[in-house]
């Protein structure tokens, strides 16, 4: 983001671009796998909305369990972005049967040590709810535009 938007900020720029093949291969070994998708466009929140629409269920995410790099969180706070809506390359979002969750995490962590169980599907209206780190809840709206503004020269 810093390099693309030329905000005049400095930092150690490090790409998150990576192949998702090792992660998908690890998950293919897990019985109970229902869904996989990369959150490259629109981030985790957009994938969660796609799941809610496709299943007719509520998607509940736990803010405290979502692994977000501290420097990414800091830059997002500074620039007013929500990291849940930003492209996240080299990662996947997967849905597995509840009884397969621990096995899926164990397989994923062999190739992606920060893999985490970040939420689940609940009976209810198709929406995305974030359980906040402070004990509250908030509905995550669907992304309408590209979250990164385009600046004209």
HELIX and SHEET records of a PDB file:
HELIX    1   1 UNK A    2  UNK A    5  1                                   4    
HELIX    2   2 UNK A   21  UNK A   28  1                                   8    
HELIX    3   3 UNK A   43  UNK A   55  1                                  13    
HELIX    4   4 UNK A   63  UNK A   65  5                                   3    
HELIX    5   5 UNK A   70  UNK A   79  1                                  10    
HELIX    6   6 UNK A   83  UNK A   85  5                                   3    
HELIX    7   7 UNK A   98  UNK A  100  5                                   3    
HELIX    8   8 UNK A  101  UNK A  109  1                                   9    
SHEET    1   A 2 UNK A  33  UNK A  37  0                                        
SHEET    2   A 2 UNK A  93  UNK A  96 -1                                        
SHEET    1   B 4 UNK A 119  UNK A 122  0                                        
SHEET    2   B 4 UNK A  58  UNK A  62 -1                                        
SHEET    3   B 4 UNK A 128  UNK A 131  1                                        
SHEET    4   B 4 UNK A 137  UNK A 139 -1                                        
END                                                                             
